[in-house]
Amino acid sequence: MTEARIALIHALEESVAPARAAFAEVWPEAYCFDLLETSLAVDRAEAGRIDKAMTERFRALADYAASTSGSGGRTAAILFTCSAFGPAIEAAKASTPIPVLRPNEAAFSEALELGSRFLLGVTFGPSQASLKAELEAMARLAGKSIEVETVLIEGALAALKAGDGERHDALAAECIGQHAGEADVVILGQFSLARARPAIEGRVGPIPVITTPHSAVRAIRGLVGKPGSHSASVTAGA
């Protein structure tokens, strides 16, 4: 039985399968549909910043997703899976009358409950600085002092795009293993990185490894149906 209609908005086609897999594991009763706009990632990488025009594109995507209805009724919530677009997603959230979740906020919330020293791994360069800033901002709101090391896993995304998932996972495991050090928590900052979790766990031993899609699905399931949830966000300790 379908419990809710959830829109998944992607800027990378490699994010689709991990998001779907997380829903299948965590919330199979939800009906999910996908909006894929791959030029966003290309334009973000070329521009080096998020401008007004790109923000308006995110608002337009959110407006469209929120307006649809069908299996599961009207769209109940939106999950963006593109990690390099935090400010644009926040703008879309502010103008959308249903819950909108950034791809990393639930994972960051979970991580902040587990420790204060984080290794944040990404495969898409433009995500690196923005995700570190997002995690640090969430920590400040929670009144917590943290240390964050970010690492760009060179070549992993290119390998995945070329269809070589094994190389992607091996590169991720090697890189994260080399940098994990004294981290309390490893956070995999891209949806597409979730597939490498078993290989990474094999390298970092007892350090918890958090993936963004599973955290996001758990959070959005909790948000749907809450009074006033159109303006809700995930915060540490929530």
N, C-alpha and C positions, 0 to 999 in steps of 0.2 A: 504494500500500500504506500503510495506517494505521500510524504509528509510535508514537503515544501518544494517550491521551484526556486533554484539558485542559479544566478548568472555567474559564469566564470569568464573573466576578460583577460586575454593574454596578449603580450607583445612578442613572445617567442614561442614558436610551435613546439619547442622542446618542453614547455611547461604544461602542455595539455595532458599528456599521459600521467605525470606524477600527480596532478590535481585530481584526475579521474580515479587513480588508484587509491588515493587517500580517502575520497568519498566512499569508494567501494568497501574499504576496510572500516572506516569510522562511522559513516552515516549512509548506508546503502539505500535507505528509504527515501532519500532526497532525490528529486529530479534535477539534473544539472544540464545546462546548455552552454555552449562555448561561443564566445566572440573573439576571433583571432585577427589582430591588426599588426602584422609584422613590420610595417614601415615605421612604427613608433620606435622600435629598438634601433633601427638604422638611423633615423633622424636624430634620436637622442645622442647616439654615439658621434655623429657628425657635428651636431651643434655644440656639444659639450655642456649644455645647460637646458633647463626647462623654461621655455618662454610662454608668453600669454597665449599664443596660437596653439601650442601643445596642450596647455591646460584646458583650453576650450574643447579640444578633441576628446579629452578625458571626460569632460562634462557631457559631451554629446553621446559618448559611448554609454555612460551611466544612465543618461536620460532614456536612451533607447532600451537598454536592458531592463530598466525599471518599468517601462511601459508595456512589456510583453505579458501575455497570458496564454495558458494552454494546460499541458499536463502539470498537475500540482497547483493550479490556480494562477493568480498573478505572481510575478516575481517577488519573492519574499526578502531576498538579500543578494548582495553583489560581492564577489570575491575577486579582487585584482591579483594577478599572479606575477606582475612585472615589478621587480624590486628597485628599479632605478628611477622611479617616478613618484616618490613620496609626496612632494608638495602638490603635484597635479591631482593625485588621488585624494588628498585632503580637501582640495577645492571641490572635487566631485562629491565627496562625502557631505560637505556643508550644504550642498544644494539638492541633495537626493533624499526623498522622504522614506527611504527604507535603509536598513543597516548596510553599510559599505565597509569592507575590511581591507586594510593594507596587507600585502602578502606576508610581511615579517612581524607585525605587531604582536600576534599571539605567541610566536616563537620567542620573541624577545621577552615578553611577559613571563613565560615559563622559565626562561634562562635566568631572569633576575631573581626568581624564587630559589634557584639552585646554587648560586655563587656570585662572585664579584670580579673574577678574572676570566675574560672571554677571548676565545679565538674565533674570529668570524671569517669564514671562507666564502669566496665568490668566484665565479667564472666569467662574469660580464663586468669589464672594467668600470663603466660608469656607475655601477652599484656600490663600489667600494667606499668612497667617501660619504655618500648619502646614507648608507646603512649604518656606518659607524656613528654618524651624527644623530640618526634616529634612535639608536640604542642608548646613546649618552643622554639624549633628551628625555627618554622614558625613565632612565635611572634618576635623573634630577627630579622629575615629578614624583618619583617614589621615595625621594630623600636618601638615595643610596649612592655611595662612592664606588666607582668601578674602574677597571682597567680593560681596555679593548685593543687587541692586536688584530689587524685585518690582513688577509693574504689573498692575492689574486692567483688562482690556479691556472697558470699559463698553458694554453693548448687544449685544455679539457673541453671547452665549449666547441671548439673547432672539430675535435675528434667526434663529439656527439653529433654535430651537424653532418659529419661525413658518414655517420652510421656505425661508428666504432665505439659502442658503449663500453666495452671492456677496457679500452685505452683510457676513456674518460674516467672510469672508476679507479683505474690504477694510478693515473696522474693525481687524482683528488686524494687518494689514500696516501701516496708518497708525500705530497706537499703538506697535507694536514699533519701527517705523522712527524714530519721534520719540525713543525712549528708549534705543536701542541704544548710542549714543555710543561709549565706549571699551571696551565689553564684549568679552571674549575669546570668549564663547559665549552664544548665545541658547538658552534652554530653554523649550519649550512645555509648560506644566505640566498641561494637560488632554488626555485622549485625543482629545476632539472637536476640539482645535486642530490636530491633525496635518494635516487637510485644507488648512489655510491655509499650510502650509510653502512651497509654490512662490511664493505672493504675498509672503510675508515675506522670503524669500531675495532676491527682486527689489528689496527696499527696503534690506536690510542689507549687500549686496555680499558681501565675502569672509568675513564673520563666520559661523562654523559655526552651523547651526540644528538642534537635537536635538529629536526627537519621542519622546514616551514609549511609544507602542505598539510601534514597531519595536525600540527598545532592549529593551523588556520581552520581546518574543518571542525575540530573540537570547539573552537571559539565561536564560529558562525552558527553552529548548531545551538549553542547556548544563547546566542543573541536573538535568534528568530523567535518572535512571539512575545518578547519582553515588552512591557509598556514603555513607550518613549524610546524604543530601540533604534529609531531612525538616526538618532544622534549619539548612539552608544559607541564606545571604543573599548579596546582591551587594555587594561592597565595592570601593572604588577600588583599582585595581591588580590586581584579581582576574582 
